[in-house]
Amino acid sequence: MHRDEVDGLSPASGLRLKLVQGRSRWLCLGALVAIWLIDSSISNVLLRSDIIGDRMQYFDHLFEDFSGYLFFVVTSVMAFAVLRPLPRLVIPMASIYSAFAVAQLIANVLSMVLTAHVKTGIGLTELWDVAAVYVMSVVVFMVVYLLFDVTTPGGAFVWPSREGQGPPEPHLIDYLFVSLNVNSTYGPTSEAVMSRGCKLVMALQSLLSVLMLTVLIARAVGATT
């Protein structure tokens, strides 16, 4: 397909072409590695501490073990698809692992919400786990929104543009901005969402953000008493 034809479909169509055929295809693989490193680091520290209850540790162990196997399979296929190249496999593999990363994020949030006990008198510096899960949420959903936009016919978002100019091709920073806005203000501030599936994902991210805020307040109160 000619580049002009691709750009005429949606602002994200050009980005999709870069992800599956251009040098940016390494971005998908790098994003999966980054998500796995963040997720693995958070899960390992949570499991080694007594922040979460014993009941949730069993399920967290299952998620962590499965995450490792899935990451190995997906990244192996992704690396093969990038090196061959086999562009049709790049987006599906990234989508599979991103979906599981969302499930892992939900498990981490529920682990903190269902904490069997709350430490008291430990100081506010011990609230790092909530901040770490918050960062993980922003990164994971950033990738999810990117994948939604490049796979939705016509695009999942309407990107604002200057007067008299066409909509710009979105960048990774744009999806980071959307994800951070949803996490902090519970909705995009300037981009219109056209995909119903993407709206449901945003609702999920907003709910998780509220739960993280609830945990943060509860932990802050417990830490100072």
Z-matrix of the N, CA and C atoms (Angstrom, degrees):
N
C 1 1.458
C 2 1.521 1 109.55
N 3 1.312 2 116.07 1 136.32
C 4 1.453 3 120.69 2 -178.24
C 5 1.524 4 109.85 3 -69.11
N 6 1.331 5 117.09 4 146.14
C 7 1.463 6 121.55 5 -176.58
C 8 1.524 7 111.61 6 -59.74
N 9 1.335 8 118.57 7 -38.57
C 10 1.455 9 120.29 8 179.58
C 11 1.514 10 111.54 9 -64.49
N 12 1.329 11 116.19 10 -35.70
C 13 1.457 12 120.49 11 178.35
C 14 1.515 13 110.72 12 -68.47
N 15 1.344 14 115.22 13 -39.33
C 16 1.457 15 119.16 14 179.14
C 17 1.513 16 110.66 15 -64.18
N 18 1.359 17 116.55 16 -45.53
C 19 1.449 18 120.56 17 -179.36
C 20 1.520 19 111.57 18 -63.38
N 21 1.337 20 117.49 19 -25.93
C 22 1.442 21 120.24 20 -179.20
C 23 1.515 22 112.97 21 -75.12
N 24 1.317 23 118.87 22 -15.80
C 25 1.448 24 121.14 23 -178.83
C 26 1.524 25 111.74 24 -74.46
N 27 1.310 26 117.62 25 -53.47
C 28 1.457 27 123.39 26 179.03
C 29 1.515 28 107.95 27 -164.09
N 30 1.336 29 117.69 28 159.14
C 31 1.467 30 119.28 29 178.37
C 32 1.525 31 112.97 30 -57.76
N 33 1.347 32 117.16 31 -30.88
C 34 1.458 33 120.44 32 -177.49
C 35 1.517 34 113.32 33 -83.86
N 36 1.325 35 118.71 34 -7.25
C 37 1.460 36 120.91 35 -178.53
C 38 1.519 37 111.39 36 -65.34
N 39 1.331 38 116.26 37 -39.49
C 40 1.454 39 119.26 38 176.94
C 41 1.515 40 111.51 39 -64.59
N 42 1.339 41 116.19 40 -37.74
C 43 1.462 42 120.10 41 177.61
C 44 1.524 43 110.66 42 -65.38
N 45 1.322 44 117.13 43 -39.41
C 46 1.467 45 120.47 44 177.74
C 47 1.531 46 110.53 45 -60.61
N 48 1.329 47 116.32 46 -42.41
C 49 1.454 48 120.43 47 179.44
C 50 1.519 49 111.06 48 -60.53
N 51 1.337 50 116.17 49 -39.88
C 52 1.460 51 120.00 50 178.53
C 53 1.528 52 111.92 51 -67.60
N 54 1.342 53 115.88 52 -36.40
C 55 1.455 54 119.79 53 -177.17
C 56 1.520 55 112.58 54 -70.38
N 57 1.323 56 117.14 55 -34.07
C 58 1.461 57 119.73 56 -175.19
C 59 1.523 58 113.03 57 -96.80
N 60 1.339 59 117.88 58 -19.98
C 61 1.457 60 119.54 59 -175.90
C 62 1.526 61 113.58 60 -128.89
N 63 1.318 62 117.74 61 -28.92
C 64 1.457 63 120.47 62 -176.85
C 65 1.518 64 112.59 63 -89.39
N 66 1.330 65 114.87 64 -169.39
C 67 1.463 66 119.81 65 -179.98
C 68 1.519 67 112.56 66 -66.16
N 69 1.327 68 116.27 67 -23.54
C 70 1.460 69 120.03 68 -178.61
C 71 1.519 70 112.72 69 -68.09
N 72 1.347 71 117.63 70 -7.92
C 73 1.459 72 118.37 71 178.53
C 74 1.526 73 110.56 72 -63.24
N 75 1.356 74 116.44 73 -24.17
C 76 1.455 75 119.74 74 175.29
C 77 1.525 76 110.94 75 -68.60
N 78 1.343 77 116.19 76 -21.08
C 79 1.455 78 120.56 77 179.87
C 80 1.521 79 111.10 78 -63.50
N 81 1.321 80 116.79 79 -40.15
C 82 1.469 81 120.26 80 178.71
C 83 1.521 82 110.61 81 -61.36
N 84 1.315 83 115.94 82 -45.90
C 85 1.463 84 119.82 83 179.80
C 86 1.522 85 110.66 84 -64.84
N 87 1.326 86 116.89 85 -42.38
C 88 1.459 87 120.21 86 178.55
C 89 1.515 88 112.32 87 -64.31
N 90 1.350 89 117.01 88 -36.89
C 91 1.461 90 120.74 89 179.23
C 92 1.532 91 110.67 90 -65.26
N 93 1.332 92 117.05 91 -39.95
C 94 1.459 93 119.98 92 178.33
C 95 1.520 94 111.26 93 -64.21
N 96 1.326 95 116.41 94 -41.16
C 97 1.466 96 120.18 95 178.50
C 98 1.523 97 110.33 96 -63.27
N 99 1.341 98 116.82 97 -42.63
C 100 1.462 99 120.93 98 179.79
C 101 1.527 100 111.03 99 -62.77
N 102 1.339 101 116.21 100 -44.00
C 103 1.462 102 119.94 101 179.82
C 104 1.527 103 110.04 102 -63.14
N 105 1.333 104 116.68 103 -43.71
C 106 1.460 105 119.56 104 -179.28
C 107 1.527 106 111.54 105 -64.03
N 108 1.324 107 117.40 106 -40.62
C 109 1.462 108 120.49 107 179.38
C 110 1.527 109 111.23 108 -63.62
N 111 1.332 110 116.71 109 -44.10
C 112 1.465 111 120.33 110 178.87
C 113 1.522 112 110.51 111 -64.04
N 114 1.335 113 116.03 112 -47.48
C 115 1.456 114 121.12 113 -178.01
C 116 1.517 115 111.23 114 -63.52
N 117 1.337 116 116.33 115 -44.90
C 118 1.458 117 120.40 116 -178.57
C 119 1.524 118 111.44 117 -64.79
N 120 1.323 119 116.49 118 -40.79
C 121 1.464 120 119.98 119 -179.65
C 122 1.521 121 111.24 120 -63.91
N 123 1.348 122 115.81 121 -45.56
C 124 1.465 123 119.69 122 -180.00
C 125 1.519 124 110.83 123 -63.84
N 126 1.321 125 116.86 124 -46.98
C 127 1.465 126 120.81 125 -176.81
C 128 1.515 127 111.44 126 -63.49
N 129 1.330 128 117.36 127 -42.18
C 130 1.462 129 120.22 128 -179.03
C 131 1.524 130 112.03 129 -63.99
N 132 1.328 131 115.99 130 -41.83
C 133 1.461 132 119.10 131 179.90
C 134 1.522 133 110.75 132 -68.38
N 135 1.332 134 116.77 133 -40.71
C 136 1.464 135 119.81 134 178.59
C 137 1.521 136 111.33 135 -62.87
N 138 1.332 137 116.55 136 -39.03
C 139 1.457 138 120.29 137 -178.77
C 140 1.526 139 112.17 138 -71.59
N 141 1.337 140 117.05 139 -29.14
C 142 1.467 141 120.30 140 179.05
C 143 1.524 142 112.89 141 -81.97
N 144 1.311 143 116.36 142 -12.91
C 145 1.462 144 120.27 143 -178.57
C 146 1.519 145 110.01 144 -104.94
N 147 1.325 146 114.97 145 178.88
C 148 1.464 147 119.58 146 176.42
C 149 1.518 148 110.76 147 -107.06
N 150 1.329 149 115.99 148 28.48
C 151 1.456 150 120.15 149 179.70
C 152 1.515 151 110.67 150 -68.33
N 153 1.338 152 116.67 151 -39.77
C 154 1.466 153 120.41 152 179.49
C 155 1.514 154 109.25 153 -104.08
N 156 1.302 155 114.85 154 158.40
C 157 1.453 156 119.90 155 -177.80
C 158 1.518 157 112.80 156 -74.76
N 159 1.340 158 115.68 157 166.28
C 160 1.460 159 121.05 158 -178.35
C 161 1.529 160 111.71 159 -64.61
N 162 1.337 161 117.05 160 -34.17
C 163 1.463 162 120.04 161 -178.21
C 164 1.532 163 111.29 162 -63.40
N 165 1.349 164 115.81 163 -39.22
C 166 1.455 165 119.28 164 -177.14
C 167 1.523 166 112.14 165 -79.33
N 168 1.325 167 117.54 166 -21.51
C 169 1.461 168 119.44 167 -178.66
C 170 1.520 169 111.96 168 -63.85
N 171 1.328 170 117.25 169 -34.69
C 172 1.466 171 120.43 170 179.02
C 173 1.524 172 110.58 171 -61.87
N 174 1.345 173 116.47 172 -46.84
C 175 1.459 174 120.56 173 -179.87
C 176 1.530 175 110.92 174 -68.70
N 177 1.316 176 116.95 175 -35.66
C 178 1.462 177 119.78 176 177.51
C 179 1.520 178 111.45 177 -65.30
N 180 1.329 179 116.53 178 -36.65
C 181 1.473 180 120.14 179 176.13
C 182 1.527 181 110.16 180 -63.02
N 183 1.323 182 117.43 181 -43.04
C 184 1.466 183 120.78 182 178.77
C 185 1.521 184 110.80 183 -61.91
N 186 1.335 185 116.75 184 -46.16
C 187 1.458 186 120.82 185 179.15
C 188 1.523 187 110.38 186 -61.22
N 189 1.329 188 116.86 187 -43.06
C 190 1.454 189 120.63 188 -176.83
C 191 1.521 190 111.32 189 -65.97
N 192 1.350 191 117.05 190 -42.99
C 193 1.465 192 120.32 191 178.91
C 194 1.526 193 110.80 192 -64.13
N 195 1.330 194 116.58 193 -46.63
C 196 1.464 195 119.97 194 -179.83
C 197 1.518 196 110.86 195 -64.82
N 198 1.326 197 116.47 196 -36.76
C 199 1.463 198 120.97 197 179.04
C 200 1.516 199 111.07 198 -60.37
N 201 1.334 200 116.32 199 -41.07
C 202 1.463 201 119.60 200 179.48
C 203 1.518 202 112.37 201 -63.80
N 204 1.334 203 116.11 202 -45.00
C 205 1.468 204 119.76 203 178.89
C 206 1.525 205 111.13 204 -64.30
N 207 1.332 206 115.92 205 -45.19
C 208 1.461 207 119.76 206 -178.81
C 209 1.522 208 110.97 207 -64.11
N 210 1.327 209 116.11 208 -40.31
C 211 1.457 210 119.68 209 179.21
C 212 1.526 211 110.83 210 -61.67
N 213 1.325 212 117.03 211 -42.51
C 214 1.463 213 120.89 212 -179.71
C 215 1.527 214 110.85 213 -62.58
N 216 1.339 215 116.64 214 -45.27
C 217 1.467 216 120.53 215 -178.44
C 218 1.523 217 110.68 216 -65.90
N 219 1.351 218 116.09 217 -48.73
C 220 1.463 219 120.14 218 -175.73
C 221 1.522 220 111.21 219 -65.56
N 222 1.317 221 118.03 220 -45.38
C 223 1.465 222 119.82 221 -178.49
C 224 1.530 223 111.24 222 -68.37
N 225 1.328 224 117.24 223 -31.68
C 226 1.459 225 119.45 224 176.89
C 227 1.527 226 110.48 225 -65.40
N 228 1.331 227 116.03 226 -45.73
C 229 1.466 228 119.95 227 177.59
C 230 1.521 229 110.52 228 -65.55
N 231 1.334 230 116.91 229 -40.13
C 232 1.461 231 121.12 230 179.00
C 233 1.519 232 110.94 231 -61.87
N 234 1.338 233 116.81 232 -46.28
C 235 1.461 234 120.49 233 179.81
C 236 1.523 235 110.71 234 -62.39
N 237 1.333 236 116.75 235 -40.64
C 238 1.460 237 120.70 236 177.57
C 239 1.525 238 110.45 237 -63.55
N 240 1.352 239 115.96 238 -42.41
C 241 1.464 240 120.27 239 -179.15
C 242 1.516 241 111.50 240 -66.36
N 243 1.329 242 117.30 241 -35.32
C 244 1.462 243 121.24 242 -179.75
C 245 1.517 244 111.27 243 -73.09
N 246 1.325 245 117.07 244 -39.13
C 247 1.463 246 120.80 245 -176.16
C 248 1.525 247 112.40 246 -78.96
N 249 1.312 248 118.90 247 -28.48
C 250 1.458 249 119.80 248 -174.77
C 251 1.531 250 115.32 249 -62.12
N 252 1.338 251 123.45 250 -53.94
C 253 1.466 252 127.56 251 -7.96
C 254 1.529 253 111.99 252 -91.20
N 255 1.325 254 115.52 253 154.73
C 256 1.464 255 123.21 254 174.94
C 257 1.529 256 106.97 255 -125.42
N 258 1.318 257 117.56 256 82.01
C 259 1.476 258 121.13 257 -170.75
C 260 1.519 259 114.96 258 -60.05
N 261 1.333 260 117.78 259 -26.80
C 262 1.461 261 119.38 260 -177.12
C 263 1.524 262 112.82 261 -68.01
N 264 1.333 263 117.11 262 -19.13
C 265 1.462 264 120.13 263 -178.17
C 266 1.522 265 113.20 264 -89.61
N 267 1.328 266 118.25 265 -16.43
C 268 1.462 267 121.50 266 -172.33
C 269 1.520 268 111.18 267 -63.95
N 270 1.333 269 117.19 268 -56.49
C 271 1.459 270 121.12 269 -177.16
C 272 1.531 271 112.12 270 -64.70
N 273 1.356 272 120.37 271 -45.65
C 274 1.471 273 119.19 272 178.60
C 275 1.523 274 113.72 273 -59.51
N 276 1.340 275 117.47 274 -41.51
C 277 1.462 276 119.68 275 179.88
C 278 1.521 277 111.25 276 -66.06
N 279 1.332 278 116.25 277 -41.07
C 280 1.465 279 120.02 278 177.66
C 281 1.526 280 110.56 279 -63.83
N 282 1.323 281 116.93 280 -36.85
C 283 1.468 282 120.90 281 -179.29
C 284 1.527 283 111.01 282 -68.89
N 285 1.328 284 117.04 283 -39.66
C 286 1.466 285 120.51 284 -179.78
C 287 1.519 286 110.69 285 -61.47
N 288 1.324 287 116.45 286 -48.89
C 289 1.457 288 118.02 287 -177.68
C 290 1.522 289 111.94 288 -71.23
N 291 1.320 290 117.44 289 -33.75
C 292 1.468 291 120.27 290 178.33
C 293 1.522 292 110.56 291 -63.76
N 294 1.345 293 116.30 292 -39.33
C 295 1.463 294 119.97 293 178.41
C 296 1.524 295 110.66 294 -62.86
N 297 1.334 296 116.10 295 -41.17
C 298 1.461 297 118.10 296 178.18
C 299 1.516 298 110.98 297 -69.71
N 300 1.331 299 117.87 298 -34.42
C 301 1.462 300 120.76 299 177.81
C 302 1.525 301 110.87 300 -61.50
N 303 1.340 302 116.68 301 -36.13
C 304 1.464 303 120.47 302 176.06
C 305 1.525 304 109.57 303 -64.77
N 306 1.337 305 116.72 304 -42.83
C 307 1.463 306 120.45 305 178.09
C 308 1.525 307 110.81 306 -62.34
N 309 1.324 308 116.54 307 -40.02
C 310 1.462 309 120.31 308 178.06
C 311 1.522 310 111.09 309 -65.84
N 312 1.320 311 116.51 310 -38.19
C 313 1.458 312 120.94 311 177.36
C 314 1.526 313 110.78 312 -62.93
N 315 1.331 314 116.29 313 -43.59
C 316 1.465 315 120.22 314 177.53
C 317 1.528 316 110.49 315 -59.76
N 318 1.330 317 115.98 316 -41.69
C 319 1.470 318 120.29 317 178.90
C 320 1.523 319 111.06 318 -62.64
N 321 1.336 320 117.03 319 -40.86
C 322 1.469 321 120.17 320 179.66
C 323 1.521 322 111.22 321 -64.93
N 324 1.341 323 115.98 322 -42.10
C 325 1.471 324 119.57 323 179.84
C 326 1.528 325 110.28 324 -65.50
N 327 1.340 326 116.85 325 -44.99
C 328 1.459 327 119.98 326 179.70
C 329 1.521 328 111.02 327 -64.54
N 330 1.327 329 116.97 328 -32.87
C 331 1.462 330 120.42 329 178.45
C 332 1.523 331 110.60 330 -61.32
N 333 1.331 332 116.12 331 -39.83
C 334 1.459 333 119.63 332 179.58
C 335 1.518 334 111.66 333 -75.38
N 336 1.344 335 116.45 334 -37.73
C 337 1.463 336 119.68 335 179.87
C 338 1.521 337 110.90 336 -65.35
N 339 1.333 338 115.83 337 -39.51
C 340 1.464 339 120.87 338 -177.07
C 341 1.524 340 112.11 339 -93.06
N 342 1.324 341 116.15 340 26.20
C 343 1.459 342 120.31 341 178.20
C 344 1.529 343 109.56 342 -56.72
N 345 1.315 344 114.92 343 133.33
C 346 1.458 345 119.18 344 -176.98
C 347 1.526 346 111.89 345 -68.63
N 348 1.323 347 117.57 346 -28.86
C 349 1.457 348 120.77 347 179.27
C 350 1.517 349 108.39 348 -150.65
N 351 1.286 350 117.03 349 161.02
C 352 1.453 351 123.23 350 178.69
C 353 1.520 352 108.11 351 -118.75
N 354 1.321 353 116.02 352 125.52
C 355 1.456 354 119.74 353 178.23
C 356 1.521 355 110.24 354 -64.95
N 357 1.292 356 116.17 355 148.47
C 358 1.458 357 120.51 356 177.22
C 359 1.516 358 109.45 357 -123.35
N 360 1.324 359 114.64 358 148.27
C 361 1.451 360 120.37 359 177.12
C 362 1.510 361 114.96 360 66.56
N 363 1.338 362 119.19 361 29.47
C 364 1.459 363 121.07 362 -176.65
C 365 1.512 364 112.74 363 -99.98
N 366 1.321 365 117.61 364 -10.65
C 367 1.457 366 119.85 365 -179.51
C 368 1.512 367 112.37 366 91.42
N 369 1.320 368 115.19 367 153.10
C 370 1.462 369 120.19 368 -176.00
C 371 1.522 370 112.68 369 -70.59
N 372 1.326 371 118.40 370 -19.09
C 373 1.473 372 120.07 371 -179.98
C 374 1.518 373 112.32 372 -65.97
N 375 1.335 374 117.26 373 -17.89
C 376 1.457 375 120.82 374 -179.57
C 377 1.524 376 112.67 375 -83.77
N 378 1.325 377 116.95 376 7.06
C 379 1.464 378 120.60 377 178.85
C 380 1.517 379 111.86 378 -90.66
N 381 1.322 380 117.21 379 16.85
C 382 1.468 381 122.00 380 -175.94
C 383 1.524 382 112.10 381 -60.70
N 384 1.353 383 117.59 382 -30.88
C 385 1.457 384 119.68 383 -175.30
C 386 1.517 385 111.70 384 -64.75
N 387 1.337 386 117.09 385 -36.53
C 388 1.456 387 120.26 386 177.67
C 389 1.526 388 110.02 387 -66.00
N 390 1.345 389 115.83 388 -42.19
C 391 1.461 390 120.13 389 178.64
C 392 1.522 391 111.09 390 -63.78
N 393 1.338 392 116.83 391 -39.11
C 394 1.464 393 120.85 392 -179.00
C 395 1.528 394 111.08 393 -65.76
N 396 1.338 395 116.91 394 -42.46
C 397 1.458 396 120.27 395 178.51
C 398 1.526 397 110.09 396 -67.59
N 399 1.325 398 116.69 397 -34.31
C 400 1.468 399 120.81 398 176.59
C 401 1.526 400 110.43 399 -61.02
N 402 1.334 401 116.23 400 -45.99
C 403 1.469 402 120.72 401 178.69
C 404 1.522 403 110.39 402 -63.30
N 405 1.328 404 116.12 403 -41.32
C 406 1.458 405 119.89 404 178.37
C 407 1.525 406 110.53 405 -60.69
N 408 1.330 407 116.84 406 -40.66
C 409 1.459 408 120.94 407 178.79
C 410 1.522 409 111.37 408 -60.09
N 411 1.327 410 116.62 409 -44.84
C 412 1.465 411 120.54 410 -179.57
C 413 1.527 412 110.61 411 -62.27
N 414 1.332 413 117.32 412 -44.62
C 415 1.465 414 121.41 413 -176.94
C 416 1.529 415 111.38 414 -68.18
N 417 1.329 416 116.36 415 -45.81
C 418 1.465 417 120.14 416 -177.75
C 419 1.525 418 111.03 417 -62.53
N 420 1.327 419 116.61 418 -48.11
C 421 1.461 420 118.99 419 -177.57
C 422 1.527 421 111.94 420 -72.28
N 423 1.314 422 117.81 421 -24.42
C 424 1.463 423 120.26 422 172.71
C 425 1.529 424 109.95 423 -58.53
N 426 1.330 425 116.46 424 -46.51
C 427 1.462 426 120.99 425 179.06
C 428 1.524 427 110.62 426 -67.88
N 429 1.327 428 117.05 427 -38.79
C 430 1.468 429 120.59 428 179.77
C 431 1.526 430 110.59 429 -61.92
N 432 1.336 431 117.18 430 -43.67
C 433 1.466 432 119.97 431 -179.92
C 434 1.525 433 111.31 432 -66.78
N 435 1.315 434 116.73 433 -36.65
C 436 1.462 435 120.03 434 176.22
C 437 1.530 436 110.23 435 -61.01
N 438 1.326 437 116.29 436 -45.99
C 439 1.464 438 120.26 437 -179.13
C 440 1.520 439 111.23 438 -66.11
N 441 1.326 440 117.15 439 -38.48
C 442 1.463 441 120.26 440 176.26
C 443 1.519 442 110.36 441 -60.43
N 444 1.322 443 116.76 442 -43.75
C 445 1.457 444 120.70 443 -174.33
C 446 1.524 445 111.71 444 -68.12
N 447 1.331 446 117.31 445 -39.17
C 448 1.465 447 119.92 446 -176.12
C 449 1.522 448 112.37 447 -82.44
N 450 1.334 449 118.04 448 -12.66
C 451 1.465 450 120.32 449 -179.40
C 452 1.521 451 112.96 450 -107.94
N 453 1.319 452 118.62 451 -12.79
C 454 1.464 453 121.64 452 179.40
C 455 1.527 454 110.16 453 -84.40
N 456 1.322 455 118.66 454 125.61
C 457 1.478 456 119.79 455 177.22
C 458 1.526 457 111.15 456 -56.83
N 459 1.315 458 116.58 457 125.32
C 460 1.452 459 120.75 458 -177.12
C 461 1.511 460 113.96 459 82.97
N 462 1.340 461 117.24 460 -7.11
C 463 1.455 462 121.44 461 179.76
C 464 1.513 463 112.54 462 92.42
N 465 1.331 464 116.97 463 149.01
C 466 1.458 465 121.96 464 179.66
C 467 1.519 466 111.99 465 -86.36
N 468 1.338 467 117.14 466 -18.45
C 469 1.459 468 121.87 467 -177.42
C 470 1.524 469 110.35 468 -124.77
N 471 1.318 470 115.22 469 153.48
C 472 1.461 471 122.03 470 168.60
C 473 1.523 472 105.97 471 -104.52
N 474 1.331 473 116.17 472 111.61
C 475 1.462 474 120.78 473 -175.89
C 476 1.530 475 110.03 474 -88.57
N 477 1.329 476 117.55 475 129.31
C 478 1.468 477 119.94 476 -179.94
C 479 1.522 478 111.15 477 -67.46
N 480 1.312 479 116.28 478 150.71
C 481 1.468 480 121.48 479 179.87
C 482 1.515 481 109.88 480 -138.61
N 483 1.318 482 115.82 481 163.80
C 484 1.463 483 120.44 482 176.36
C 485 1.522 484 109.80 483 -69.77
N 486 1.317 485 116.25 484 155.22
C 487 1.443 486 121.38 485 -179.15
C 488 1.527 487 110.81 486 -61.33
N 489 1.327 488 115.78 487 130.41
C 490 1.452 489 121.07 488 179.57
C 491 1.515 490 114.33 489 85.23
N 492 1.337 491 118.00 490 -0.12
C 493 1.457 492 121.90 491 179.94
C 494 1.518 493 110.20 492 -118.85
N 495 1.324 494 114.91 493 153.06
C 496 1.451 495 120.07 494 177.42
C 497 1.512 496 110.75 495 -75.03
N 498 1.329 497 117.42 496 164.18
C 499 1.467 498 120.50 497 178.75
C 500 1.524 499 111.24 498 -62.97
N 501 1.326 500 118.46 499 135.76
C 502 1.464 501 121.02 500 -178.08
C 503 1.526 502 111.86 501 -74.81
N 504 1.308 503 115.69 502 155.07
C 505 1.455 504 119.82 503 173.74
C 506 1.526 505 108.52 504 -70.29
N 507 1.329 506 118.26 505 125.75
C 508 1.465 507 120.46 506 -176.23
C 509 1.524 508 112.14 507 -66.01
N 510 1.312 509 114.37 508 154.26
C 511 1.461 510 123.32 509 -179.79
C 512 1.521 511 108.17 510 -121.03
N 513 1.326 512 116.35 511 165.55
C 514 1.460 513 120.49 512 178.90
C 515 1.522 514 111.32 513 -56.11
N 516 1.326 515 116.69 514 -36.78
C 517 1.460 516 120.67 515 179.28
C 518 1.523 517 110.95 516 -61.58
N 519 1.331 518 117.70 517 -34.24
C 520 1.457 519 120.81 518 179.37
C 521 1.526 520 111.41 519 -62.96
N 522 1.334 521 116.48 520 -41.63
C 523 1.465 522 119.76 521 179.31
C 524 1.528 523 110.88 522 -72.65
N 525 1.327 524 116.85 523 -33.12
C 526 1.460 525 120.12 524 174.10
C 527 1.525 526 110.06 525 -62.96
N 528 1.332 527 116.83 526 -40.16
C 529 1.461 528 122.29 527 178.65
C 530 1.530 529 110.81 528 -63.18
N 531 1.333 530 116.21 529 -43.51
C 532 1.464 531 120.37 530 178.76
C 533 1.523 532 110.46 531 -62.86
N 534 1.335 533 116.49 532 -47.45
C 535 1.458 534 120.98 533 -178.06
C 536 1.523 535 111.58 534 -62.74
N 537 1.327 536 116.75 535 -41.81
C 538 1.459 537 120.37 536 179.70
C 539 1.528 538 110.96 537 -66.57
N 540 1.334 539 116.59 538 -36.83
C 541 1.464 540 119.82 539 177.90
C 542 1.527 541 111.35 540 -65.19
N 543 1.328 542 116.55 541 -42.63
C 544 1.461 543 119.75 542 -179.97
C 545 1.522 544 110.23 543 -64.69
N 546 1.334 545 116.75 544 -38.69
C 547 1.457 546 120.71 545 -179.72
C 548 1.527 547 112.63 546 -69.04
N 549 1.323 548 116.53 547 -30.15
C 550 1.465 549 119.76 548 -173.22
C 551 1.523 550 113.65 549 -105.25
N 552 1.338 551 117.30 550 -34.67
C 553 1.466 552 120.35 551 -177.84
C 554 1.520 553 112.20 552 -117.84
N 555 1.359 554 116.80 553 3.96
C 556 1.457 555 122.36 554 176.17
C 557 1.523 556 113.41 555 62.21
N 558 1.327 557 116.25 556 38.07
C 559 1.455 558 120.11 557 175.34
C 560 1.511 559 111.13 558 162.61
N 561 1.342 560 116.95 559 154.15
C 562 1.465 561 119.84 560 177.79
C 563 1.521 562 110.55 561 -67.65
N 564 1.318 563 117.16 562 146.97
C 565 1.460 564 120.87 563 -176.05
C 566 1.519 565 112.81 564 -95.12
N 567 1.317 566 118.40 565 -29.96
C 568 1.459 567 120.01 566 -175.79
C 569 1.521 568 113.72 567 -131.86
N 570 1.314 569 118.64 568 -18.20
C 571 1.458 570 122.21 569 -177.87
C 572 1.527 571 110.06 570 -95.97
N 573 1.318 572 117.02 571 131.96
C 574 1.463 573 121.38 572 176.54
C 575 1.525 574 109.27 573 -85.45
N 576 1.317 575 116.91 574 136.99
C 577 1.469 576 122.73 575 -179.01
C 578 1.525 577 108.73 576 -98.86
N 579 1.327 578 116.18 577 122.04
C 580 1.463 579 121.27 578 -176.96
C 581 1.532 580 112.91 579 -102.83
N 582 1.315 581 117.43 580 -24.46
C 583 1.460 582 121.62 581 -176.18
C 584 1.523 583 110.63 582 -86.29
N 585 1.337 584 116.74 583 127.17
C 586 1.463 585 120.15 584 178.10
C 587 1.524 586 110.80 585 -65.11
N 588 1.327 587 116.70 586 -38.83
C 589 1.455 588 119.52 587 177.52
C 590 1.515 589 111.76 588 -61.47
N 591 1.317 590 116.07 589 -40.43
C 592 1.456 591 120.60 590 178.70
C 593 1.532 592 110.68 591 -66.17
N 594 1.328 593 116.85 592 -35.43
C 595 1.459 594 120.22 593 176.95
C 596 1.521 595 111.01 594 -63.58
N 597 1.332 596 116.74 595 -39.43
C 598 1.461 597 119.89 596 177.72
C 599 1.521 598 111.17 597 -65.23
N 600 1.327 599 116.25 598 -39.66
C 601 1.460 600 120.17 599 178.09
C 602 1.529 601 110.24 600 -64.51
N 603 1.322 602 117.01 601 -40.26
C 604 1.466 603 120.17 602 177.07
C 605 1.520 604 111.36 603 -63.44
N 606 1.335 605 116.28 604 -38.59
C 607 1.462 606 119.64 605 176.87
C 608 1.527 607 110.39 606 -62.55
N 609 1.330 608 117.12 607 -40.45
C 610 1.460 609 121.60 608 177.41
C 611 1.521 610 110.91 609 -63.13
N 612 1.335 611 117.00 610 -45.49
C 613 1.458 612 119.87 611 179.24
C 614 1.524 613 111.40 612 -62.55
N 615 1.331 614 117.13 613 -39.65
C 616 1.466 615 120.69 614 177.90
C 617 1.522 616 111.06 615 -62.66
N 618 1.342 617 116.44 616 -42.08
C 619 1.462 618 120.59 617 178.91
C 620 1.527 619 110.84 618 -62.89
N 621 1.328 620 116.42 619 -44.75
C 622 1.461 621 119.86 620 178.09
C 623 1.519 622 111.15 621 -62.77
N 624 1.330 623 116.40 622 -36.22
C 625 1.459 624 120.14 623 178.64
C 626 1.522 625 111.06 624 -64.47
N 627 1.343 626 116.83 625 -40.93
C 628 1.465 627 120.84 626 177.25
C 629 1.529 628 110.56 627 -62.71
N 630 1.328 629 116.33 628 -42.03
C 631 1.464 630 120.10 629 178.86
C 632 1.521 631 111.16 630 -64.14
N 633 1.341 632 116.95 631 -41.02
C 634 1.457 633 119.54 632 177.98
C 635 1.517 634 111.35 633 -64.15
N 636 1.329 635 116.74 634 -38.94
C 637 1.460 636 120.38 635 177.41
C 638 1.521 637 110.53 636 -64.45
N 639 1.336 638 116.77 637 -39.16
C 640 1.459 639 120.84 638 177.98
C 641 1.524 640 110.97 639 -62.49
N 642 1.333 641 116.03 640 -44.89
C 643 1.462 642 120.41 641 178.57
C 644 1.522 643 110.24 642 -63.01
N 645 1.334 644 116.45 643 -41.74
C 646 1.464 645 120.63 644 -179.65
C 647 1.521 646 110.97 645 -60.48
N 648 1.328 647 117.18 646 -44.17
C 649 1.466 648 120.56 647 179.95
C 650 1.531 649 110.70 648 -65.62
N 651 1.339 650 116.36 649 -44.02
C 652 1.453 651 120.20 650 -179.76
C 653 1.520 652 111.22 651 -62.81
N 654 1.337 653 116.50 652 -44.26
C 655 1.459 654 120.52 653 179.51
C 656 1.533 655 110.97 654 -66.36
N 657 1.344 656 116.79 655 -38.94
C 658 1.466 657 120.36 656 -179.80
C 659 1.525 658 110.82 657 -63.38
N 660 1.346 659 115.76 658 -41.90
C 661 1.453 660 119.46 659 177.96
C 662 1.525 661 110.87 660 -64.81
N 663 1.357 662 115.56 661 -43.83
C 664 1.459 663 119.30 662 179.92
C 665 1.508 664 112.87 663 -66.89
N 666 1.344 665 116.81 664 -32.05
C 667 1.463 666 120.74 665 -177.41
C 668 1.510 667 112.71 666 -72.42
N 669 1.307 668 117.04 667 -22.62
C 670 1.460 669 120.44 668 -175.72
C 671 1.507 670 113.24 669 -105.75
N 672 1.348 671 116.21 670 7.03
C 673 1.470 672 119.50 671 179.65
C 674 1.504 673 111.00 672 -106.61
